[in-house]
Amino acid sequence: MTKHARVALLFSGGIESCLLLHLAEPWRNAVTIYTVRTGAEFPHMVSFVDRKLDGWDHRVITSDLGASFGTLGLPASVVPIEHVPDATAMINIEERSPRIAPWPLCCLRNRWLPGCEAMVSDGITAAIHGQRAGDYPKNAPAPLEYPGLDLVAPLWTATRAEVKSAVTELGIELPEHYATYPSSLDCSVCPSSLTKQRRAWMAQTYPDILTVAEGLHAEVSQAVISALDGDNTKNGYAAR
């Protein structure tokens, strides 16, 4: 804290950021909380975050996920090149709708970068975040970086089990869904996040939002199937 006049803490309402918010309490007067909203949050998460940040110096940064779906594309784990503008331009084939993007790129553009850009614009030079090395599949992932910010990840070497244990021991409140669906929710309509467990939870809790997410998922699935069948390619050849 002596190196920086003020420090930011990125808060999503997930288990790691709830632990960090609790641990930052002794330095409340020197910390500004930043939370990014894409316009697709679950209602109970908006209420939870607002309540937890009451009394903290904080900023709510907004992005437009709906607009991003149109310009960047729907997030997916499998991306047909016919649905990626840069790829279609490079190999001179017709771009097909809907646009589709790798889900990490969607998260980067709509959640991570808006928060970092806002902090730098506000003169913040250091930010604490809850990413862990275990969040990534590689054995030795590199810590996150952003120009102009010292990014600090206190939980980088911690396991999810260790985080859960600390939260329990300290009596830290978590969002209500952790009792039945112990995972970060992020954007409610993300078609790339529809696991069986998430579908089951949403069917019981937010059936209307699930309908929207399933519709987006169906669009992506149909695009992938069409590409594999050769329906989208320039010469009618199947994917290879």
C-alpha positions in Angstrom: 0.0 0.0 0.0 2.9 2.4 0.6 3.9 2.1 -3.0 0.5 3.3 -4.4 -1.6 6.1 -3.3 -4.8 4.1 -3.8 -5.4 0.5 -4.7 -8.3 -1.1 -6.7 -10.0 -4.4 -6.0 -11.9 -6.1 -8.8 -15.1 -7.6 -7.4 -17.5 -9.9 -9.2 -19.3 -11.4 -6.3 -17.7 -14.8 -6.8 -16.1 -16.8 -4.0 -12.5 -15.5 -4.6 -13.5 -11.9 -4.7 -15.7 -12.2 -1.6 -12.7 -13.5 0.3 -10.5 -10.7 -1.0 -13.1 -8.1 -0.1 -13.2 -9.5 3.5 -9.4 -9.4 3.7 -9.3 -5.8 2.4 -11.5 -4.5 5.2 -8.6 -3.1 7.4 -7.6 -1.0 4.4 -11.1 0.1 3.4 -10.1 3.8 3.3 -7.3 3.2 0.7 -9.2 0.8 -1.6 -11.7 1.5 -4.4 -13.8 -1.5 -5.5 -14.5 -1.9 -9.3 -17.2 -4.2 -10.5 -18.0 -4.6 -14.2 -21.5 -5.2 -15.4 -22.3 -6.4 -18.9 -26.1 -5.9 -18.7 -26.6 -9.7 -18.4 -26.1 -10.3 -14.7 -28.5 -12.5 -12.7 -30.8 -10.3 -10.6 -29.7 -11.8 -7.3 -26.1 -11.1 -8.1 -26.8 -7.5 -8.8 -28.5 -7.2 -5.4 -25.7 -9.1 -3.6 -22.9 -7.0 -5.1 -24.7 -3.8 -4.4 -25.3 -4.8 -0.8 -21.7 -6.0 -0.2 -20.3 -2.7 -1.7 -22.5 -0.4 0.4 -20.1 1.8 2.4 -17.1 1.1 0.2 -15.7 3.5 -2.2 -16.6 1.8 -5.5 -17.3 2.2 -9.2 -19.7 0.2 -11.4 -18.3 -0.1 -14.9 -20.7 -1.0 -17.7 -20.3 -2.8 -21.0 -22.9 -3.9 -23.5 -22.9 -7.6 -24.0 -25.9 -7.5 -26.4 -24.0 -5.2 -28.7 -20.9 -7.3 -28.4 -22.9 -10.4 -29.6 -23.6 -8.5 -32.8 -20.1 -7.0 -33.4 -17.7 -9.5 -31.8 -19.9 -12.6 -31.8 -21.6 -15.1 -29.6 -19.1 -16.8 -27.2 -18.4 -20.4 -27.9 -15.8 -23.2 -27.4 -16.0 -24.3 -31.0 -15.7 -21.5 -33.6 -16.5 -22.1 -37.3 -14.2 -19.8 -39.4 -17.1 -18.9 -41.6 -18.6 -17.0 -38.6 -15.4 -15.0 -37.8 -15.0 -11.7 -39.8 -11.2 -11.6 -39.7 -11.0 -15.2 -40.9 -13.5 -14.8 -43.7 -11.7 -11.7 -45.0 -8.3 -13.5 -44.9 -9.4 -16.5 -47.0 -12.0 -14.5 -49.1 -15.1 -16.4 -48.2 -18.6 -15.2 -47.3 -19.2 -14.3 -43.7 -22.1 -16.2 -42.2 -24.4 -15.2 -39.3 -24.3 -15.2 -36.4 -20.9 -14.0 -35.7 -19.1 -16.4 -33.2 -16.1 -15.7 -31.0 -13.9 -17.8 -28.6 -15.5 -17.4 -25.2 -12.2 -16.1 -23.6 -12.2 -13.3 -26.0 -15.7 -12.3 -25.1 -14.9 -12.3 -21.4 -11.7 -10.3 -22.1 -13.6 -7.6 -24.1 -16.7 -7.3 -22.0 -15.4 -7.9 -18.4 -11.7 -7.7 -18.0 -10.6 -4.9 -20.3 -13.4 -2.4 -19.3 -12.4 -2.7 -15.7 -8.7 -2.3 -16.4 -9.3 0.7 -18.7 -11.5 2.4 -16.1 -8.9 2.0 -13.4 -6.1 3.4 -15.5 -8.3 6.3 -16.6 -9.0 7.0 -12.9 -5.3 7.1 -12.1 -5.2 3.7 -10.3 -1.8 2.1 -10.5 -2.4 -1.2 -8.7 -5.2 -3.6 -8.7 -6.0 -6.8 -6.7 -7.9 -9.6 -8.4 -9.0 -13.1 -7.5 -7.6 -15.1 -10.4 -5.9 -18.4 -9.4 -3.4 -20.4 -11.4 -5.8 -23.3 -11.0 -8.4 -21.5 -13.1 -6.3 -22.3 -16.2 -5.6 -25.7 -17.7 -1.8 -25.1 -18.3 0.5 -26.3 -15.6 2.3 -22.9 -15.2 0.2 -20.1 -16.6 1.6 -16.6 -16.5 0.0 -14.1 -14.2 -2.3 -11.5 -15.8 -0.9 -8.2 -17.0 -2.2 -4.9 -18.1 -0.1 -1.8 -19.1 0.0 0.8 -16.4 -1.3 -1.5 -13.7 0.5 -3.6 -11.1 -1.8 -6.6 -11.0 -1.7 -8.5 -7.7 -3.2 -11.9 -7.3 -3.0 -12.9 -3.6 -4.8 -16.2 -4.3 -2.7 -17.2 -7.4 -1.2 -20.3 -5.8 -4.3 -21.2 -3.7 -6.6 -24.1 -4.6 -10.3 -23.8 -4.8 -10.6 -26.1 -1.7 -8.3 -23.8 0.2 -10.4 -20.8 -0.8 -13.6 -22.5 0.3 -12.0 -23.5 3.6 -10.9 -19.9 4.3 -14.4 -18.6 3.4 -16.0 -21.1 5.8 -13.5 -20.4 8.7 -14.0 -16.6 8.3 -17.8 -16.9 8.0 -17.9 -14.9 4.8 -21.2 -14.6 3.1 -21.5 -15.9 -0.5 -24.2 -15.4 -3.1 -27.2 -17.6 -2.4 -26.7 -19.9 -5.4 -23.4 -21.3 -4.0 -25.6 -23.5 -1.7 -26.8 -25.5 -4.8 -24.6 -24.4 -7.7 -21.1 -23.6 -6.2 -19.7 -21.8 -9.2 -19.2 -18.3 -10.6 -22.1 -17.3 -12.8 -20.9 -14.3 -14.7 -23.2 -13.5 -17.7 -26.6 -15.1 -17.4 -27.2 -15.7 -21.1 -23.7 -17.0 -22.1 -24.2 -19.9 -24.5 -20.8 -21.2 -23.8 -21.5 -21.8 -20.1 -24.6 -24.1 -20.3 -23.3 -27.1 -18.5 -25.9 -29.7 -17.4 -25.5 -28.5 -13.8 -26.0 -24.8 -14.8 -29.0 -25.7 -16.9 -30.6 -27.6 -14.0 -30.1 -24.7 -11.7 -31.4 -22.1 -14.1 -34.4 -24.2 -14.9 -35.4 -24.0 -11.2 -34.3 -20.4 -10.6 -34.4 -18.4 -13.8 -36.4 -20.4 -16.4 -37.0 -17.3 -18.6 -33.3 -16.5 -18.8 -32.5 -20.1 -19.5 -34.8 -19.9 -22.5 -32.8 -17.0 -23.9 -29.5 -18.7 -23.3 -30.7 -21.9 -24.9 -31.7 -20.0 -28.0 -28.2 -18.5 -28.3 -26.7 -21.9 -27.7 -28.9 -23.4 -30.5 -27.6 -20.7 -32.9 -24.0 -21.6 -32.2 -24.7 -25.3 -32.3 -26.4 -25.1 -35.7 -23.6 -23.0 -37.1 -21.0 -25.6 -35.9 -23.0 -28.5 -37.4 -23.4 -26.7 -40.7 -19.7 -26.0 -40.9 -18.9 -29.7 -40.2 -21.4 -30.8 -42.9 -19.8 -28.4 -45.4 -22.9 -26.2 -45.7 -21.0 -23.0 -44.9 -17.8 -23.5 -46.8 -17.0 -21.6 -50.0 -16.8 -24.8 -52.2 -19.1 -27.0 -50.2 -16.3 -29.1 -48.6 -16.8 -30.4 -45.1 -14.6 -29.2 -42.3 -11.2 -30.9 -42.1 
